[in-house]
Amino acid sequence: MSKTRKLVLIKAYEAMEIGLQQRIASTPVNQDKQLLHDFTQFYRTKGKLARLKGVSVNG
């Protein structure tokens, strides 16, 4: 993967991470299915971002 493409993907995943954090913070607790979906996406995004940055992740 080219360095430019990698940097663009890192920026995109960082933006997604921030958006998901804000979405989770504003979602009412009684919307458990939405929160579960958002948390799942958030942790998948964090994992992909860590792999792109070359950070070791569990699992």
N, CA, C and O atoms as a GROMACS GRO file, in nm:
protein
  236
    1MET      N    1   0.086  -0.117   0.000
    1MET     CA    2   0.000   0.000   0.000
    1MET      C    3   0.090   0.124   0.000
    1MET      O    4   0.188   0.130   0.074
    2SER      N    5   0.056   0.220  -0.083
    2SER     CA    6   0.139   0.341  -0.091
    2SER      C    7   0.125   0.424   0.037
    2SER      O    8   0.025   0.417   0.108
    3LYS      N    9   0.229   0.501   0.063
    3LYS     CA   10   0.230   0.583   0.185
    3LYS      C   11   0.116   0.685   0.184
    3LYS      O   12   0.055   0.710   0.288
    4THR      N   13   0.087   0.743   0.068
    4THR     CA   14  -0.020   0.841   0.057
    4THR      C   15  -0.155   0.777   0.088
    4THR      O   16  -0.236   0.833   0.163
    5ARG      N   17  -0.180   0.661   0.031
    5ARG     CA   18  -0.306   0.590   0.055
    5ARG      C   19  -0.321   0.555   0.203
    5ARG      O   20  -0.429   0.567   0.261
    6LYS      N   21  -0.211   0.512   0.263
    6LYS     CA   22  -0.213   0.476   0.404
    6LYS      C   23  -0.247   0.598   0.491
    6LYS      O   24  -0.327   0.588   0.584
    7LEU      N   25  -0.187   0.712   0.459
    7LEU     CA   26  -0.215   0.835   0.535
    7LEU      C   27  -0.360   0.880   0.519
    7LEU      O   28  -0.422   0.926   0.615
    8VAL      N   29  -0.413   0.866   0.399
    8VAL     CA   30  -0.552   0.903   0.374
    8VAL      C   31  -0.645   0.811   0.454
    8VAL      O   32  -0.742   0.857   0.513
    9LEU      N   33  -0.616   0.681   0.455
    9LEU     CA   34  -0.698   0.587   0.532
    9LEU      C   35  -0.691   0.616   0.682
    9LEU      O   36  -0.792   0.607   0.751
   10ILE      N   37  -0.573   0.650   0.730
   10ILE     CA   38  -0.558   0.684   0.873
   10ILE      C   39  -0.645   0.804   0.907
   10ILE      O   40  -0.717   0.804   1.007
   11LYS      N   41  -0.639   0.908   0.824
   11LYS     CA   42  -0.721   1.028   0.849
   11LYS      C   43  -0.870   0.995   0.844
   11LYS      O   44  -0.947   1.046   0.925
   12ALA      N   45  -0.910   0.910   0.750
   12ALA     CA   46  -1.051   0.872   0.738
   12ALA      C   47  -1.097   0.794   0.861
   12ALA      O   48  -1.205   0.820   0.914
   13TYR      N   49  -1.016   0.699   0.906
   13TYR     CA   50  -1.053   0.622   1.025
   13TYR      C   51  -1.054   0.708   1.150
   13TYR      O   52  -1.138   0.688   1.238
   14GLU      N   53  -0.964   0.804   1.159
   14GLU     CA   54  -0.964   0.896   1.274
   14GLU      C   55  -1.091   0.980   1.274
   14GLU      O   56  -1.149   1.004   1.380
   15ALA      N   57  -1.134   1.024   1.157
   15ALA     CA   58  -1.259   1.102   1.147
   15ALA      C   59  -1.379   1.015   1.184
   15ALA      O   60  -1.471   1.061   1.253
   16MET      N   61  -1.379   0.890   1.139
   16MET     CA   62  -1.488   0.799   1.173
   16MET      C   63  -1.492   0.775   1.323
   16MET      O   64  -1.600   0.770   1.383
   17GLU      N   65  -1.375   0.760   1.384
   17GLU     CA   66  -1.366   0.736   1.528
   17GLU      C   67  -1.427   0.853   1.607
   17GLU      O   68  -1.502   0.832   1.702
   18ILE      N   69  -1.394   0.973   1.566
   18ILE     CA   70  -1.449   1.092   1.634
   18ILE      C   71  -1.600   1.100   1.615
   18ILE      O   72  -1.674   1.128   1.710
   19GLY      N   73  -1.646   1.074   1.493
   19GLY     CA   74  -1.790   1.076   1.466
   19GLY      C   75  -1.866   0.973   1.548
   19GLY      O   76  -1.974   1.001   1.599
   20LEU      N   77  -1.809   0.854   1.560
   20LEU     CA   78  -1.874   0.749   1.639
   20LEU      C   79  -1.875   0.784   1.787
   20LEU      O   80  -1.974   0.759   1.856
   21GLN      N   81  -1.767   0.842   1.838
   21GLN     CA   82  -1.763   0.885   1.977
   21GLN      C   83  -1.873   0.987   2.006
   21GLN      O   84  -1.941   0.979   2.108
   22GLN      N   85  -1.889   1.083   1.916
   22GLN     CA   86  -1.993   1.185   1.934
   22GLN      C   87  -2.132   1.123   1.926
   22GLN      O   88  -2.221   1.159   2.003
   23ARG      N   89  -2.150   1.032   1.833
   23ARG     CA   90  -2.279   0.965   1.817
   23ARG      C   91  -2.314   0.883   1.941
   23ARG      O   92  -2.428   0.886   1.988
   24ILE      N   93  -2.216   0.810   1.994
   24ILE     CA   94  -2.238   0.731   2.116
   24ILE      C   95  -2.274   0.822   2.232
   24ILE      O   96  -2.365   0.792   2.310
   25ALA      N   97  -2.204   0.934   2.244
   25ALA     CA   98  -2.228   1.027   2.354
   25ALA      C   99  -2.368   1.088   2.349
   25ALA      O  100  -2.426   1.120   2.453
   26SER      N  101  -2.423   1.103   2.229
   26SER     CA  102  -2.554   1.168   2.217
   26SER      C  103  -2.671   1.069   2.208
   26SER      O  104  -2.786   1.111   2.204
   27THR      N  105  -2.642   0.939   2.205
   27THR     CA  106  -2.749   0.839   2.194
   27THR      C  107  -2.805   0.807   2.332
   27THR      O  108  -2.729   0.778   2.424
   28PRO      N  109  -2.937   0.813   2.347
   28PRO     CA  110  -2.999   0.779   2.476
   28PRO      C  111  -2.970   0.633   2.514
   28PRO      O  112  -2.961   0.546   2.427
   29VAL      N  113  -2.957   0.609   2.642
   29VAL     CA  114  -2.923   0.476   2.694
   29VAL      C  115  -3.030   0.373   2.657
   29VAL      O  116  -2.999   0.255   2.642
   30ASN      N  117  -3.154   0.415   2.643
   30ASN     CA  118  -3.260   0.319   2.614
   30ASN      C  119  -3.258   0.268   2.470
   30ASN      O  120  -3.335   0.180   2.434
   31GLN      N  121  -3.171   0.322   2.387
   31GLN     CA  122  -3.156   0.275   2.248
   31GLN      C  123  -3.040   0.176   2.242
   31GLN      O  124  -2.936   0.202   2.180
   32ASP      N  125  -3.060   0.062   2.310
   32ASP     CA  126  -2.952  -0.034   2.326
   32ASP      C  127  -2.903  -0.094   2.195
   32ASP      O  128  -2.783  -0.117   2.181
   33LYS      N  129  -2.991  -0.119   2.099
   33LYS     CA  130  -2.945  -0.177   1.972
   33LYS      C  131  -2.857  -0.080   1.896
   33LYS      O  132  -2.756  -0.120   1.838
   34GLN      N  133  -2.894   0.047   1.896
   34GLN     CA  134  -2.813   0.149   1.829
   34GLN      C  135  -2.677   0.163   1.897
   34GLN      O  136  -2.574   0.173   1.830
   35LEU      N  137  -2.677   0.164   2.031
   35LEU     CA  138  -2.551   0.176   2.104
   35LEU      C  139  -2.461   0.055   2.079
   35LEU      O  140  -2.340   0.071   2.061
   36LEU      N  141  -2.519  -0.064   2.078
   36LEU     CA  142  -2.441  -0.185   2.051
   36LEU      C  143  -2.377  -0.176   1.912
   36LEU      O  144  -2.259  -0.207   1.895
   37HIS      N  145  -2.456  -0.134   1.815
   37HIS     CA  146  -2.403  -0.120   1.678
   37HIS      C  147  -2.290  -0.018   1.674
   37HIS      O  148  -2.185  -0.043   1.615
   38ASP      N  149  -2.311   0.098   1.737
   38ASP     CA  150  -2.211   0.204   1.734
   38ASP      C  151  -2.083   0.163   1.807
   38ASP      O  152  -1.973   0.191   1.759
   39PHE      N  153  -2.097   0.097   1.923
   39PHE     CA  154  -1.979   0.050   1.996
   39PHE      C  155  -1.902  -0.053   1.915
   39PHE      O  156  -1.779  -0.051   1.911
   40THR      N  157  -1.975  -0.144   1.849
   40THR     CA  158  -1.910  -0.244   1.766
   40THR      C  159  -1.831  -0.178   1.654
   40THR      O  160  -1.715  -0.213   1.629
   41GLN      N  161  -1.893  -0.082   1.586
   41GLN     CA  162  -1.825  -0.010   1.478
   41GLN      C  163  -1.705   0.069   1.532
   41GLN      O  164  -1.600   0.075   1.467
   42PHE      N  165  -1.721   0.127   1.650
   42PHE     CA  166  -1.614   0.206   1.711
   42PHE      C  167  -1.491   0.118   1.736
   42PHE      O  168  -1.379   0.157   1.702
   43TYR      N  169  -1.511   0.002   1.796
   43TYR     CA  170  -1.397  -0.084   1.827
   43TYR      C  171  -1.336  -0.148   1.702
   43TYR      O  172  -1.215  -0.171   1.698
   44ARG      N  173  -1.416  -0.176   1.603
   44ARG     CA  174  -1.361  -0.225   1.476
   44ARG      C  175  -1.276  -0.117   1.410
   44ARG      O  176  -1.169  -0.144   1.356
   45THR      N  177  -1.326   0.005   1.414
   45THR     CA  178  -1.252   0.118   1.357
   45THR      C  179  -1.121   0.139   1.431
   45THR      O  180  -1.018   0.161   1.368
   46LYS      N  181  -1.124   0.132   1.564
   46LYS     CA  182  -1.002   0.147   1.643
   46LYS      C  183  -0.901   0.038   1.608
   46LYS      O  184  -0.781   0.065   1.600
   47GLY      N  185  -0.949  -0.085   1.587
   47GLY     CA  186  -0.860  -0.195   1.550
   47GLY      C  187  -0.796  -0.174   1.414
   47GLY      O  188  -0.676  -0.197   1.397
   48LYS      N  189  -0.877  -0.131   1.318
   48LYS     CA  190  -0.825  -0.106   1.182
   48LYS      C  191  -0.724   0.008   1.186
   48LYS      O  192  -0.620   0.003   1.119
   49LEU      N  193  -0.754   0.110   1.263
   49LEU     CA  194  -0.663   0.224   1.274
   49LEU      C  195  -0.532   0.181   1.339
   49LEU      O  196  -0.425   0.223   1.294
   50ALA      N  197  -0.539   0.100   1.442
   50ALA     CA  198  -0.418   0.053   1.508
   50ALA      C  199  -0.332  -0.030   1.413
   50ALA      O  200  -0.210  -0.016   1.411
   51ARG      N  201  -0.396  -0.116   1.334
   51ARG     CA  202  -0.320  -0.196   1.238
   51ARG      C  203  -0.254  -0.109   1.131
   51ARG      O  204  -0.140  -0.135   1.090
   52LEU      N  205  -0.324  -0.005   1.086
   52LEU     CA  206  -0.266   0.086   0.988
   52LEU      C  207  -0.145   0.161   1.044
   52LEU      O  208  -0.048   0.186   0.974
   53LYS      N  209  -0.155   0.196   1.172
   53LYS     CA  210  -0.046   0.269   1.236
   53LYS      C  211   0.067   0.176   1.279
   53LYS      O  212   0.174   0.222   1.319
   54GLY      N  213   0.043   0.044   1.272
   54GLY     CA  214   0.146  -0.051   1.310
   54GLY      C  215   0.152  -0.078   1.459
   54GLY      O  216   0.255  -0.122   1.510
   55VAL      N  217   0.042  -0.050   1.529
   55VAL     CA  218   0.036  -0.072   1.672
   55VAL      C  219  -0.014  -0.213   1.696
   55VAL      O  220  -0.102  -0.260   1.624
   56SER      N  221   0.039  -0.281   1.795
   56SER     CA  222  -0.004  -0.416   1.829
   56SER      C  223  -0.142  -0.412   1.894
   56SER      O  224  -0.166  -0.330   1.982
   57VAL      N  225  -0.232  -0.500   1.849
   57VAL     CA  226  -0.366  -0.511   1.908
   57VAL      C  227  -0.390  -0.653   1.950
   57VAL      O  228  -0.337  -0.746   1.890
   58ASN      N  229  -0.471  -0.671   2.054
   58ASN     CA  230  -0.506  -0.805   2.101
   58ASN      C  231  -0.609  -0.865   2.008
   58ASN      O  232  -0.700  -0.795   1.961
   59GLY      N  233  -0.596  -0.992   1.980
   59GLY     CA  234  -0.694  -1.063   1.899
   59GLY      C  235  -0.665  -1.046   1.758
   59GLY      O  236  -0.737  -1.098   1.673
   0.00000   0.00000   0.00000
